[in-house]
Amino acid sequence: MKKDDISRRKFLGLAIGGGALLGGAADADGAECAILNNSQPDVPYTLNNPENIIYTSCLNCNTGCGIKVKIQDSVAVKIDGNPYNPFSLVPNLPMAASIDDAALVDSAICPKGQAGIQTLYDPYRITKVLKRSGKRGENKWMTISFDKAVKEIVEGGKLFSHVVGEENRHVEGLRSIRACTDNSLMKAMDEDIKALWKEKDAEKKKELTAAFKEKYKESLHVLIDPEHPDLGPKNNQFILAFGRLKNGRKEFLSRMADGFGTVNLHGHTTVCQGSLYFTCKAISEQYKHGKFTGGKKFYWQADLEHSRYVLFVGANLFEANYGPTNRTARLINNLVDGTTKIAVVDPRFTKLASKAQVWIPIKPGEDAALALAIIQWMIANGRFDIKFLQPANKAAAKAANETSWTNASWLVEIKDGKPGKFVRAADIGLTPMQKLTVPDENDPAKTIEYEEKFFVVMENGVLKAFDPNDEGTAVFGDLFVDTEIESKNNPSKVHVKSSLQLLKESALENTFEGWCKIAGADPKDVEQVAKELTSYGKRAAVDIHRGPAQHTNGFYNILAWMSVNMLLGNFDWKGGLSKPSTYGYDGAKDGPFKISKVSGKMASFGISSIRHNLDYEHTTLFSGYPAKRNWYPLSSDVYEEIIPSIGDAYPYPIKALFLYMGTPAYSLPAGQTNIDVLADIGKLPLFFTSDICIGTTSLYSDYIFPDLTYLERWEFQGSHPNMVNKVEPIRQPSVAPNTEIVKVYNAETPICVESTLMALGESLGLKSFGKGAIDGNIDLVHMDDLYLRAVANTAVTGKPVTGALEDEIGIFKKARRHIPKSVYDEQRWRGIVGEELWPKVVYLLNRGGRFEDHDKGYDGDKLAHRYGALINMYQEKTATKKYSGTGKPLPGIARYIPQLNYIGESLQGYENGYDLHLITHRVVMQTKSRTASSYWLLSLMPENGIVLNRSDAERLGLRNGDVIRVVSATNTEGVWDLKNGLKKDISGKVIVTEAIRPGVISFALGFGNWATGGTDCVIDGKLIKGDKRRESGIHANAAMWTDSSLSNNTCLFDPVGGSVSFYDTKVKLIKM
């Protein structure tokens, strides 16, 4: 076949017109020809030559596997795995291996990774800025210049006078929204607002509010509401929101928020497994300067390479859960030779469950019951690690050959039968209180003064005061304490219990059989799992993912399972639990470039739009319980709150929303509630997005700025908790950009999220971009100014890497011969990092990042990169928070909490007439919304369906292939109302199987789109036909329950950990 004979129709299977889409660009022709010509038998195979390979990182799912992109005739024609990267090869090639040798090693990559080429060259990709020419959601657009779009968004005006009904609507621009530009004023107001929040007396708080208004009477116009000054300045009425955001790009969004002066930069954590993250954050809070603080937003997973027994809970390892190319390789050989045994807790009989000793098909949402049954058994049978639990401080942990320690032995004060704060030694007269002063780490000019009262344990029945961080005096505590103690400062005795005693009592609130019944588990199976789990010492673990987290009780489900791991004592041990470990790309510790230091950073203050990291009771909005919407003192990035809160104008109206790489309308349970708000210009006056196509949420934008795919851009992927080695995969441009080239700060650059934010910053005059924007003396006028310095930081942190020799530098240059100067300019890149660091930068980029040698992940029987800190079995910080839905204090220990709505009501009323429990799952061929454009993947699985047990199918008279509609108590019609005159049925085909618990049904995510090239659109008056293959299958999120106590404008959620409720809905199926 000759090159000239190949048509785009043959390659893509469709015809696209319109200059704003990639379908009209020459690169699509180049891709088709290069790929097809390369398949001819007489063509020399040059793709294993190192000068034709660029190493980068995938992002067709969040695992971010290492990949090598193979280039022919300037086009990416093949993607394979990067052997340097341990996410793709186990053990990975050492960094010292030559790039000539690495070029010949293609490591593993899943179907989504290989299909990235179709994401890159998707003919429905946007290449120019689109502005809507019709009403929101109508999918009618006009192309507009980049500069004009930036100007309109910044300056505002009658931007949509061409749209019927909006002829006279004035849209406020970002310049006007940024009402406060005086940073000294913001700093002063911020200090006074913090003082106001600290005041607990309601009348005194009113007095402070009045004093604030008097003090700033000349500046009240910059506030959202002077009667509630803690809402902050009008700047907060601009929200930046994001879906999948990685380091590097994160800095650009943060710089926009910091320079603009808004507190509202919010992510998507709670739609993934938020309650897993935020429970572990609460577990990792450290006692410092008189309070618990500094918890890390992360979680632990099992070291599968050396575990002897793993209980997987809600983890779909062989198809998702960072598993297919990485964890599978670490586990499968051990399963085959019997080194490792596993059990699986999941309503579905997954591929992972097929390899398990025991499969427990749990009732969705009843994880805490099952975990408490195991805890009860472990304690009753003495099958827990006493030596790990007894150390009360750091010195004791060291003496016990541990690197981490718990508060299992710490004494908690019991008042009115309920646990509260830990006992303080000074409060009972056991030891004097000390007034201490320490430097403020955040501001060297300041000091922190606090009162240290010390904690208390019983050591062999004797009270003993201690400092948890003391490295000199080891203190061990009795584990089961329930007694009254004398207080020298109080005539009455103080009732105290140890943390482990509280956990024991929680586990004894039901019988072993009773817990198993609630969980829907056979007690014999649970006992077998408990025995096995406790038979391998520290080389056993409970490995948790989103299954137990995405419920209204997710926080306490996770805490219960993590408490099992605490009893096992497996933290930091080989075969136990590990945490992620990365190299320092930001230079904060020992790098030459402090890229996170922002010039012109505003002292942003006020209540965030999602009301996170703040107690409701401390604010001027407090007016009893329930609050109008939930408050999240222990979590952040609450995705399901961003848009519904805009709809309720609570805590205040929002004037502009920018959304990057996210589609909450598709991804969230009951995502149609987001569409209701997005389509309403009265509730959200300005909405603009960064997207690679017209997506299921960007469809409702006023403006869509095109973005680069992961194969065209920079990012620092980071790591995941199952990876014991220190890594930093680097995502870097592998091909020429497909978006339009524009000028920002007089430098040529492709349109992307970075250039969009920088252009907005340039127009607004923000100091966080431009001259001296980085650390006060480094210019940020091109995205390379940040990214190349971040690579240099990664290269030299700790022990610097070897520099590339001249021949390797030559290969580096030749491999980028197809990339234009707007992206790759050797002179610019060298100048940014300097001649001394340039060879080290090349060395890293030639390997796709920095990766520790495989054997460096372990140190004897322990992990090399350890958590090494306090682990909170009992959470004082959590126990002192009040739930804004009821005003009741939150439990500080693992407890069984049933599924409830926001105000604490049972969900049983929703169930009447609906008896099938709806859940979701992932297949290796799809990743939620963003892989719908891949026909290679669709050829493997053209559509999904509703998976249900054979017994349910027979009861309902359903057979394989029958088409059904899914309805629920909050979506009785069974449709997606797209608010553009169209409704999409929640319908699909039945898949009958034995591999799911009776009474439970599931559907695979990634199907049932209503945009992303699947529907017709009009651009510049020209009709672009959609490809219906992209809409195939069912997406049943719209059937998931909304919360009637919140006017049904949002899904159900976990009020503590923030997770959305994916797995609590009951539905029925109607045959069509």
N, C-alpha and C positions, 0 to 999 in steps of 0.2 A: 504494500500500500504506500503510495506516495504521500508526502506531507501535504501537498496541495489538495489531495483528494479527501482529506479528513474534514468533516463538517462539525461545527459545534453541536448541531442537533444530535449527531451520532454519539458524541462524547458525553453530552450533558442530558440528553433525552428530552430536551425542551428548548424553546426559543424565547429569548428575553430581549426586550428592546429598552431604550432609555439610557441616556448618558449618565444618570445618577447611580446606576447599578453596574456591578462588575460584568454582568452579561454582555454589556456593550464595549468592554475593554479588551485590548489586545492580549493581555496576560492570560485570559481564559483560553484563547486560541493557542498560545504558547504552551500552556499546561497540557491541553489535549494532545498536541502533536508530540511533545517530549515524552509523555507517558506511553502513548501508543507506539511511537517509533522505537522506543527503548525495548519494547517487547518483541521486536523482530529478531529472529535467530541469528542473522548475519551482522548484527550491530555489536561492536566491541563493548564489553562491560567495563565501564569506567567509574561506576558508582562506588567502588571500594577504594578509589584513590583518595588520599586524605585531603587533597586540594578541592575535592568535590563534596566535602562533608562539613556541615556545621553542627556542633553539639549544642543542644538546648534542652528545654524541659516542656513536657506535654502539659496541656490543661484541658483536655477533653473530659477529664474528671478531676477531682481535687487531689488525687494521689500525686500528680505532678511527676510522673516517671521520667527518667532521663531518656532522651531520644537523640538520634542522629538524623538530620535532614539531608538527604542526598540530592544534589543539584545537577541538572543537565540542561545546557542551553539556557541558563539563568532561571530555570524553573525547578521547583521542588517536585520530584517525581516519585520518591519513595521515603518512607519513614521506618526506621528500625530502632532498637533499643541502644542506649549508651552504656558500654561495658564499664566505664569508670564509675557509674552511678549505682550505688547499692540498691536503689529502688528498682533497678532493671536487671541486675546480675548479682547473684550470691554464690561465692564471694566476688566482690567487684575487682576489676583490674586496679592495681595500685596506680597512684598518680604518676609514679616514675615510669610507667610503661609508655613507650613511644607512641606518638599519634599514628605512625605507620603501622604498628602492630594493632592498635585499637581499631583502625579502619577495617581490619579484616574480621573483627569480632562483632557480630550483630546479636545483641542480647534481646531478651524477651520484651514484647510490647503487646498490649491487648488490642482487640479489633478497633476500639475507639481511637487508640493512638495511631494506628495505621491509617485510619480514615481522616486524620487531621488535614490531609491534602484537600479533601472535599469541603472542609470548613474554610480553608484558605481561599480556594478558588470557587466558592459558592457563587453562582451567577446572580443570586438575589442579594448579594452584599451591597451595602451603601458605600458609595465613593465620594459623594458630595453632601453638603448639609441640606437637609430637607426641612421645610416649614409647611405646616398644614395649610391647605387651601380650602378645607371644609371643616365641619365640626369635629371635635375630638372623637377619635375612633372610627371616622368614616373612611379612613385610608385614602384620602385625597391629599396630594402634596404638590409643592412646587420646589424646584431647586433654588437655592439662594447662596450668595457668596459667603464664605466663611467670615470675612470682615463685617459684612452687613448683619449677619446673624449675631455676632458678638456685640455689635453696637446696639442692636435692638434690645437684646437681653439686658444690657447694662443700662441703657437710657430709658427704656420703656416707651410708652405712647399708645396710640391707637393702632396696635400691631396687627389686628385682625379685622380691620374695617372692611375687608373684602369678603368676610364670612357673614352670611345672613344671621341677623340677631346680635352681631357683635360690632356693628358699624360704629357705634359711639362708645364702646367699652375701652376705657383707659387701663392699660396694664402697667403697674408700677415696676420700674426697673431696679436692678441690683444696686445702682448708685444711690437711689432714694431709700431703698430698704436699709442700706448701711448708714443708719442715722447717726451713729456715734463713731467718730474717727479720732477722738481724743483719748489716747491710751492712758494718760495720767488720770483722766476723769474715770475711765473704766476701772483702773486699779483701785482708786479711792472708793468707788461705789461697791466694788467686789468685797473689799475689807469690811465695809459696813453691813453688807448683806450677810456675810459669814457670821458676824456678831449677832445679827438679828436671828439667824437660824439657831444659834446656840442658846438663845433665851427661851426657856421652857414656859415661863409664866405668860398666859395669854394677854393679860392687861399690859404687862411690861413690853410685850412684843408689839402691841398697838402703839405704845409710846415711842418705841424705837422706829416704827414705821413713820409716825408723825414727824419725829426728829429728822429722819432721812429726807422726807419731803421738804422740810424747811431748809436743811443744809444744802440741798441741790435744787432749790426752787427755780433757778435760772436754767437748769438743764433737764427738767422733767420731760420736755418734749422728745427726748431721745428714747424714753422708756416705752415699753409696750402698754403698760398700765401703771400710772403713778400710785394708784391705790394698792397695787401689788407690785412693789418695786423689785421683788425677787424674781419676777418673770424675766427681768433683764432688759437689755436694750432692744430696739426694733431689729437690730442686726440678727437676732435669734429667729426672726420670721423667715429666714432663708435656711433650708435644710439641704445638706448633701447626704445622699444615701447611696449605699453600694451593696451589690451582691457579692460575687467572688472577687475579692481584692487581695492582692499579694504585696509583699514588701517591695519598696521601690515606688510603685504606683501609689501605695498607701501614703508615701511622703508627699506626693503632689496633692492628694485630696486633703491631707492634714494641713498643708501649707495654705490651701485655699480657705479652709475654715479658720485657721489661726490668723491669717492676714485680714480676712473679712470681719472677724470678731463675732462669730456665731458659735454657740455651744452645740449646735446640732449637726454632728457628723455621726451617722448611724449605719451599722452594718446588718448582716443577715444571720448572725450566729444562731438565733433561736429557731430558724426554720430547718437547720441541720440537726444538731443535737445540743441545743443551748443548755439544757439542764444538766447534761454531762459536764460541759465546760464549767458552769457556774457552781455546781456542787463541788467539783474538785477545786475551784477557786476558793470556796468557803473552807474546804478541808485544809487548804494550804495557807490560810491566813497565819501570819507570824506575830508573836507578841513583841512589840517594839515601842519604846518610849511611852509605856503606860497604856497601850491599847493594841487591839488586834488589827493588823493592816497588811497591805502588800501581798494579798493572795494573787496567785498567777492564774490567768485565764488559759487553762490547759487541761489535759487529763492524762491518765496513765493507761498503758496497754501492756500485754504480756510479751516477754522476750521469748518468742516462739522457737527460736533456734535451740534453746536449752531447757524449755519447760518440760516437765514430765507429765503434768496433767493440767489441762486448761478447760475451764467451764466457760463456754462462749454464751453470752446473753445478748440477744438481739443483734447479733453480728453476722453478716452475710459474707463471709470471708472470701470465698472463691469467685464471687462476682462483684464485690464492692468492698467497702471497709478497708481501703488501702491494700487490698489483698492479692488481686490476680497475678501481678508480676513480682511482687515483693514478699508478702507473707506466705503465700502458697509455697514458694520455693523453700522457705525456712521450715515449714511444717510438714510437707508431704512425705519426705523421706523418713522423718521420725515416726510418722503414722505407719508407714509401710513396714519399717523394721521393728516396730513395737516400743521404741524409745518413749514416745509420747502417746498418751490416751486423751481423748476429749469427750466432753458431753456438751449438748447444745440445748439451750432454752429458746424456743422460737415457735410461734403458732404454725409456721410453715416447715415442712420437711425439706430443708434446703439441701443443696449439694454438700454443704458442710455437715449437715445432720446425717447425711448418708455415710459419713466416715466416723460417726460418733459411737461410743460405747452405749450411751443413753441419749435418747431424744425426749425432752419434756415439752410437749405442745401446750404451753402456758396459755391461760386466758389473758388476752391483751390487757395491760394495765395493772396486773396483780403481781408485779415483780417483787414489791416489798414483802408481800406475804410469803413468797417462796424463799426470799433471802432470809427473812426472820426465822423461818422454819429451820434453815441450815444453821443459822447463828445459835438458835436454841439447842440444836443437836450438838454443835461444837462445844458449847459451854457445858452442857450436861455431861458430856463424855470426856471432858478435859482435853479436847483435841484443838488446842489453840496455843500460840507461841507466847508463853509466859515471859521468857527472857527478852522478847521484843517489846512487850507491853509494859513491863515494870519500870524501865528507865523513865524518869520524869523530866530529865533535862539533858542537855547536850553531853555533859561530862559522863553521865550514867550510860548514855548510848555508846559512847566511845569505850567505856569499860566493858560493855556487853558485846563489843565487836559489831556494833550497829552504826550506821551513818545517819539514820533518821530515827525519830522517836515520836511517841504519841502522848496525848494527855489522858490516856486510859485510867491512870491512877489519881489524877487531880480531883480534889474535892469540890463539889458543886453545892451551893446553898439551896435548900429546899424551903420554899415558902408557900403556905396553903396547899401543900402537896405537890407543887409544881417546881421543877428545876429552873433556876435563873442564872445568876452569875457565879463564876468560880469564887470560892472562899478566898479572901485576902488576909494574909497573916497579920497585917497591921490592924485590920478591922476587929480581930478577935484578941488583940493584945499579945500575939505570939512573938512578934518582932516589931521594932520601931519602923515607922514610915520614913522614907528618905526623899528629900527634895533634890532632884537631879537636873543638871543643865547640860545639854549636848548641842553640838553644831547642827544647824539645819542643812541637810544634804541638798535640798533644792535651792537654797539661797545661803551661800557662805557668810553673808553679812548678818544673818539672823541666827538666833539660838532657840532651842526648844526647851522649855521648862516643864517638868512633870513630876508627879508624886509616884514613887515606887513603893507598892505595898506588899509585893511578893505573893506567891501562890502557896498552897498548902497540900501536902499529902499525909497519909498515915504510913509510917514506916515501922512495921512490926507493932502496930497498934499505938504508936507514939506520933503525935502531930509534929510535922517538920516543915519549916518554911524553905522556899527555894526560888531561884531565878531560872526559868526554863532555858536561857541561853548561856548559863554558867558553864564554862569549860574546865573549871578547876575542881569544884566540889560535886561529886556524883551523888545524886539523890534517887533512890528507888522507892516506889510506892506500893502499898497493898492494893490489889486490884478490885476486890469486892468489899466495899465499905458502905454500910447503912447504919448510921449512928447519930447520936446527939453529942455535941461537944460544948465545953465551957467557953464562954467569951468573957475576957477581962473587961471588955468595954460595954457589956450588955448583961443585965441580971438574968435574962432568960437564956436557956440553952439554944444552940443553933443546930438544926437538923441538916445533916450533910450526907451526900452519897458520892461515890466515885463515878467517873464517866462510864466505866465498864459495867458497874452495877446498874446504871440507868439503861444501858443497852440490853443487859440481861433482862431487866424488868419489861422493857419494850417487847423483847422476843417472847416473854412469858404471858403477854396479854391474850394469847390464844394457845391452844394445844398444838402440838406438832401436826396432828391429823387435821385440826381445824384450819391451820395455815395452808396446808396442802389442798384442802377442799376449796378454799377461796381461790387459790392459784389454778385449780383444775388439774392438779398433778397427782400421780399415784405416790402415796407415801413410801412405798418400797423403792421406787425409782429415786426419790429424793434422798432417802437414807443411803442408797448405794452411791449416789453422787457425793454426798457429804463424807462418806468413808473414804472414797478415792481421793477426793480433794484434799483431805487432811493426812494423806499417807506419804507425801513426797516432800515434806518440809517446806523449804522456801522456794522449791522449784515447781510450785503450783500456783495458779492464779485464776481469778475471775476476770475475763476479758469482756468489756462492755462496749456497746456502741449505741446507736440511736433507738433501738427497740424499746428499752425501758425508759428512755428519756423523754420521748415525744408524747407525753400524757399530761393531764392536768395535775397529776401527782408525781411528775417526773423527778423533781429534786429529791424527794424522799425515797423513790425507787432506787435512784443512783446511790444515795447515801447508804442505803441498806446493803447494796452489793459491795460498795467500797469498804463498808465495815467488815464484811467477810474477809476482804484482803488484809485489813488491819489485823484481824485475828490470825491470819496466816503468817503475818510478819515478813512479807515477801518484797517490800519496797527496797530498791537498789541492789537486789541480789540477782545473780545470773539465773535465768529461768523464772524470775519473778516479774515484778512490774518495773517498767522503764518509762522515762519521760523523753521528750524530744530535746535534741542538743544541736545547736547550729553555730556557725562561725559568725563573727560580728561584722555584718555588712555596713552597719551605720557608723562605725568608728567610735562609738561612745566610750569604749574602754581603752583600747590601745591603737586605734586606727589613726592615720594621719589626717583624715577629713571627717569632721563632725557634721555629717550631712543632715542630721535631725535638728540641728540648731537653727532656728528660724529667725531671721531678722524681721523686725517689725511685727513680731507676734503680739497680738492684742490680748489684753487681760479679759478674755471672754468670761461672762458670768451669767448666772440665772438658772432657772429651772429648765431642763431640757424638754423638748417636745414629747419625749417618751418617758419622762419623769424617772430617770434612772440615777443610781448612786446617791439617792437622797431620800430622807424620811419625810413622808407626807405630813406628819405631825409638827415638823420643824418649820413649815412654810406658812405664809400668810393665806394660802388657799385652804388650810385645814378648816373643815366645817362639819366634823363628825364622820360617821361611817354609814354606809360605804362611801368612799370617794367616787367621784363621777366616773373615773377610770382607774385602773390599777397603777400603783407606784412600785418601782423595782429597786429597792435599796441594795440588793445583792447581785444584780445582773445588769447587763448593758446590751447594746446592739439587738434590741427587741424588735425584730423585723415586722411582726404582725401589728405593732402599735403605731408605726410611722404614719401610714396613710389613714387608717380609721381615726387616729387622734386628730389628723387634719380635718377629717369629716366632722368631728365633734367640736372643732376649734378649742380643744382642751389640751393643755392648759391655756393656749392662746391661738388666735388665727395664724395660719401660715400663708405667706404671700408668694413664695417661690420654692420649688423643689427641683433639685438636680439628682438624677438617678444614673448610676454607672453599673454596667454589667449585672443587672438584676431584673428579674421579672416576677415581682410579688404577686401579680394577678394570676400567674400560672403556678408558681411554686407554693404559695401558701394554702393551707386548708381554707375552704370557703373564700377563695381568692376573688370571687365575684364581688365581695364586699369592698374590695379595693377598687374595682372597676367603677362601682357606684360613685366613689369620690373622685377618681381621676377624670371621669367624664363630665364632672360638674365644675364649670369655670367659676362659679360663685364660691365654691369651697376651696378651690386651688386655682388662683388667678394665672400662675405661670408655671409651666412644667416643661423641662427640657432634659434630654437624655443623651447618653453616649452609648452607641450600640453598633454592632456590625451589620445588622439588618433591621427591617421593621419587625420588631418582636411582639410578643403577646402583651407586653406592658408598654413598650415604647410606641406602640400603635396609638396610644392616647396622648402622645407628646404634642407640644406646640412646635418644638424643634427637635430634630434628631441629628446629632453630630456623629459622623462615621468614626469608627474606631478600628484599630489594628487587631488582627487575630493574634493568638499566642505565638504563631510562627513568624510574626513580623515585629515583635516588640520585646522590651526589657521587663524583667521582674526577678525577684529573688524568692524562690519557691518555698524556702524553709524546709521543715521536716514534719514528721508525725511521731507520735509517742511510741510506736512499735519499733522505730529505728534506733538501735542502741548506739550506733556510730554517729560521730559529729559530721554534719554535712551542710552544704549550702549550694543546692542546685541553682544555676543561673540561667534564666530565660533570656535569650538574646535574638536579635533579628537574624533570620536565616535567608530571607528573600527580600526583594524590593517591595516597598509598601504598595498596596493597591488603592489607597485613598489619595485624594487630591493633595498636592504639595502647596503649602501656603507659607507666609512669612509671619513670624512672631518674634518680637525684639530684633527685627531685621535679619533674622536667620531663617533659612529655608528648612521646613519640617513637614512631615506628613500630618494630615488631620488625624488626631487621636485624642484620648482623654487628657494626656499631658499637655498637648499644644492647645487644646480647648481651655483648660484651666489657666494655663499661662497667659493666653490671650485675654481672658477675662480679667486676670490679675493685672496685666499691662494696662488695659483700658481703665480699670478702677484705680490704678496707681498704688497697688498693694506692694509693700516692701518685701513680702515673703517670696516674691519672684523678682528677677531682674538683677540689677547691679548690687553686689554685696549681700545677696539674699541668703547665702549659706554661711552661717557662723560669722556674719558681719563683714567678711572680706573676700568671699568667693562668689563670683557671678553665677546666676542661674538664668541664662538666656537661651539655652537649648537643653532638651532633656538629657543629652549626653553629659552635661556638666555635673549632673547628680549621679547618673548611672555608672559612668566610668570611674568616678571616685569611690563609689560603693564597691565596685569590683576590686579596686586597689586595696580598700580596707579589708575585704575578704581575703586577699592574697597575703597580707602581712600580719593579720591578727594572730596572736600566739607566736608560734614559730613560723616565720615567713616561708612561702613556697620557693622552689627553685625558679629561676628565670628562664624563659625560653631562649634557646640559642638561635643564631641567625637563620639557619636553614628552617627551623620551625616557624620563625617569624615570617619567613618567605612564604611558607605554606599557608599561614594565617592570612596574609595579604591576598594570595591567589584565590583562596576559598571565598573571599568577599568581593571578587572582581565584578560580580553582577549587581552589587548593592550600590545605589546612588549616593552622592555626597550629602544629600539631605539626611541620610541615615549613617552611612559609614564614610568618614573622611579621616584617613590615617593621620594627616597632619593635625587635625583638630583633636583626635583622640589622644595622640602622643602629647600634645600640648596640655591637655587637661590633667593627665596624671604625672607628667614629667618623665624624662628619659630614664631615670633610675628605676621607676616602678613599671615602666612600659613592658619590659620582658616578663615580669610577673603577671601583669594583666593578660598578656597574650597567652601565657602558660595556662591560666585558669580558663579563659574563653575557649582555648583549643581542647579543653576537656569537659566543657559544659558545667563548670563549677568547681567547688573544692570538696573533696571526699576523703575522709579518714580511711586508712587501710583497715581491712576487715578485722584483723586481730587486735586492733587498738580499742575496740569497743568494750573489752573486758579487762578486769584487773583481778586476777585470781578468781575467787568465787563470787566476786561482786562485779557490778557494772562499772565501767570507767567513768561514765558521766552520770552522776548520782543526783537525786533530789536533795538529800542531805539536810533536812530541816524538820521542823515540827509538823506533825500530822494530827489534825483535830478530829478525834472521835466524837467529842462533844464540842459544839460550836457556840461559844458564848456570844459572839457577834450576831449570829442568826437568832439566838434565843432572846436577844434584847430588841429585836425588830417586831413591830406590829404590822399585821396584815391589813392593808388598806380596804379590803373588802368587808372585814368584820370587826376590826379593831383588836382582835385577839393576838397574843404573842405567838410567834412561830416556834415550833419544836426545834430544839438544838441537837437532838439525837435522832438516829434512824427510827422512823415510826411508820406504821401502816396508815395511810391516808386514802380513803376511797376517792373515786373520780367525782369532782364537784365543779360547779360553775363559779363565776367570779365572786358571788356573795355567799358561797359556801353551801349552796343548795344541791341536793342529789340530782343526778342526771336521769334517774329512773323514769321521770315523766316524759322524757324524749323517746323512750324505748317502746312505748305502747304501739303495737302494730308493726314494729320493726325489729326483727329478730336475728338479722345477720350482722355480725361485727365486721366492719370495714377496716382493712389495713392496706398498706402499700408495700412494695418491694422493688428492688433494683435488679436489672439484668445487665450482664456485662456488655451488651450491645448498645445501651443507651445511657445518657446522663441527663436526666430531667429534660429541660427544654433545648439545650444548646447543641444536641447532636441530631436534631430532626432533619438537618440539611444533608446528611450523609446517606447517599443511595447504597453505598457498600454495606452500611449497617442495616438499612431497611431490607436489603436482599437477604440478610440472615434472619431477620425477624420483621416482616412487613407490618405487623400490627400486634397489639397486645390483646388482652381480654380480661374478663372477670373470672378469676380462679376460685372454684368452690369445691367442696368435698362431695363425693359421689352420693352420700346419704342425703345431703341437702338438695342436690340436683334431682334425685328421685322423688323426694318429698314435694318439690316444687314443679315436677313434671318437666324438667329441663334436660336437654341433651347437648352434647358437644356441638358448637357452632350456632346454637340458637342465639338470636339477638335479643338483648334485654335492655331495659332502662333502669337506672339506679335512682331511687327516691329516698328521701329521709324526712324526718319531722320538720326540718328547717328548709327543705327544698322539695316540696311535694310535687312540683311540676317536673323535676328531674332534668333541668336545663341549665346551661350557662347563659345568662342574659348579658350580652356584650355591650348593651347600651348604645348601639349604633343601628338599631333596627333589626339586628340579627340575633337569633338564639341558636345555641348549639346543644343538641341532645347529649345528655350523659348516658350514652348507650354504647354497647359493644357486644362482642361475642362471648359466649360461655365456654370456659375451659374446665372440664370435669376431671378431677384427680382424687387420689387418696392422700396426696402429699400436703394436706392442710387440715388443721383441726376442724371438726364439724362445728358449724355455727359461725365460722370465720370465713370471710372472702377477701381476696386481695387483687390488686392490679399493679402491673409494672409501670413505673414512672418513665416519662420521656415521650409519650404518645399523646394524641388528641389535641394537637396544637390548633390555634385559630389565626396564626400569622406566620412569621418566619419563612415567608415565601410560599405558604400554603394557600393563601387567599389572594384574590384579585386586588390590585391597587391602581391608582391613577397618579402618575407623576408628570407634571407639566402638561396636563391634558391628555396624556397618552395612557391607554389601558395596558397594564402589565398583568398577564394571566398568571394565576397561581398554580402550583403543582399540588394536586390533591393528595399525592402520596405522603406529603408532609403533615397532613391532618389525620392520617389513619389512626385507628385505635380509639381507646377511651381514656379520658382523664377525668376521674371521678371526684376530684377535690371539692368541686362545688356542692357535692352532696354532704360533705362533712359539716357537722353541727356548728351553727353559730351560737353565740351566748345571748340568751333572751334577757339576761339581767343587764346587758349592755346594748339594748335596742337592736340586737342581732346584726350589728355592723362590724363584727369581727368574729373570728373563730374562737373556739375554746382554747385555753392556754393554762400553763403552769404559772401561778402567780408568784412563785418564789424563784424558780430557775429560769422562767421566761419562755420555756419551750412551747411551741404550738402543739395542739392536740391533733396528731395524725391518726391516732389509733383508738379513739374512744367512741366513735360514731356507730350507731346501729342503723341499718338500712333494710329496704326490701327490694326485690327484683321483680320487675313487671315485664312479661314476655311481650315482645313487639311483633 
